[in-house]
Amino acid sequence: MELAQVAEQEAHTLSARLTSSHAALRMIGRYGGGLVPFGYRKSPHPSGAGWCLTPDPDTVAIVREIVDDVRSGLSPVAVAGRLNDADVPVPRDRHALLQGRPMGGRRHGRDFDKFRWTSGTLSKVLRSPSLKGHRIHKGQTVHDAAGTPVLIGPPLLTEEGFDSLQELLKARSNGSHPRSRTTALLTAVAYCSGCGGRMYFAVRRS
């Protein structure tokens, strides 16, 4: 019993140290591990200690093309289709490649050689403050003691460019395209177990 209690206490202590360590890294703008935001890659920190993020030459141009496509009026579904047709890896697969690991994996009980872009995946990329070079924790910008955003890499979009993009996405999600009445109760609720995309109701005409 005593050994079990000691082991449990050590586990709690180690967990607390790791949490504190990651919190410290967040506050000084260093990369502490986890999924690298799309458009970036891990690089040595200028101080010579640890890591930071820098624009990824292979995907930073893709990010800007995605933004331009959305601003030109293309729907997220259309943009995702273009990315899939061009065989562009999703953020999860791109991260795996940067780590020297194979793409794909298991999702919804199925194995995939690689994952496909969906409107949901695209939305996560476009709505992430990481596009401004911000350090992100649980989807939100990390701020220092003075309330200033902590930067972990050069911005891919300016503050004004990011804010205008969010206004555009918000306007579209708030009903720029009114939905017609339907008796399909699972519309916008059910998702494909294969690609993870939203399932739609369609009438087949003979």
C-alpha positions, -999 to 999 in steps of 0.1 A, spaced: 0 0 0 28 24 9 46 17 -24 14 23 -43 9 56 -25 45 67 -32 42 57 -69 9 77 -72 24 107 -55 54 106 -79 31 104 -109 12 135 -97 45 153 -91 58 144 -126 25 155 -142 26 188 -123 62 194 -135 53 187 -171 23 210 -169 44 237 -154 71 232 -180 47 234 -210 31 265 -194 65 281 -192 73 273 -228 40 288 -239 47 321 -221 81 325 -237 69 316 -272 88 283 -276 74 253 -293 68 226 -267 56 198 -290 22 188 -304 6 194 -338 25 221 -357 0 246 -372 -5 243 -409 18 267 -428 46 263 -402 74 239 -394 97 234 -363 130 252 -363 158 259 -338 150 289 -315 172 320 -322 184 318 -286 200 285 -293 179 267 -268 147 248 -277 125 253 -307 102 278 -324 81 278 -355 89 293 -389 69 294 -421 70 261 -440 81 268 -476 60 239 -488 27 250 -473 28 287 -466 19 295 -502 -9 270 -500 -23 288 -469 -24 321 -488 -40 304 -519 -67 290 -496 -74 324 -481 -75 340 -516 -99 313 -528 -123 319 -499 -122 356 -504 -129 352 -541 -162 335 -531 -154 298 -533 -172 276 -507 -151 256 -482 -164 224 -498 -150 236 -532 -117 247 -517 -114 213 -499 -121 195 -532 -93 215 -549 -69 206 -522 -78 169 -524 -75 170 -562 -40 185 -558 -30 158 -533 -22 184 -506 -17 167 -472 -41 178 -444 -24 194 -413 -23 160 -395 -6 143 -424 18 172 -431 29 171 -394 35 134 -397 57 139 -428 77 166 -410 82 141 -381 94 114 -406 63 93 -400 38 79 -425 6 97 -433 -28 84 -424 -39 64 -394 -71 52 -378 -103 73 -376 -139 62 -369 -128 26 -367 -112 26 -402 -76 28 -414 -66 54 -439 -34 57 -460 -39 94 -458 -67 118 -447 -88 140 -469 -96 177 -466 -131 186 -454 -148 219 -448 -143 213 -411 -106 208 -415 -104 239 -436 -123 259 -411 -99 250 -383 -70 262 -404 -87 295 -414 -100 303 -379 -67 296 -360 -49 327 -346 -17 308 -354 -20 324 -388 -10 356 -370 20 338 -355 3 335 -321 11 308 -296 -21 287 -292 -33 267 -263 -66 248 -265 -75 269 -296 -70 302 -280 -42 328 -281 -17 327 -252 -11 362 -236 17 373 -214 14 390 -180 7 424 -198 -20 409 -220 1 409 -252 -2 379 -275 28 355 -272 43 350 -307 58 317 -316 66 325 -353 63 351 -380 27 358 -390 13 344 -422 -15 370 -422 -15 405 -408 -39 414 -380 -61 433 -404 -60 404 -429 -69 378 -403 -97 400 -388 -113 406 -423 -111 369 -430 -129 361 -397 -156 386 -406 -161 370 -440 -163 335 -425 -187 347 -398 -210 364 -423 -212 332 -444 -219 310 -414 -246 333 -402 -268 327 -432 -254 343 -464 -270 313 -481 -304 306 -464 -312 270 -459 -344 257 -474 -369 237 -453 -362 200 -452 -377 169 -435 -342 154 -434 -336 157 -396 -300 145 -398 -289 173 -422 -259 191 -406 -259 165 -378 -247 133 -395 -211 130 -407 -194 105 -431 -175 78 -413 -151 76 -442 -139 112 -448 -154 129 -418 -173 154 -440 -209 165 -434 -236 144 -450 -263 160 -471 -298 151 -482 -303 148 -519 -333 138 -539 -327 114 -568 -347 123 -599 -355 95 -623 
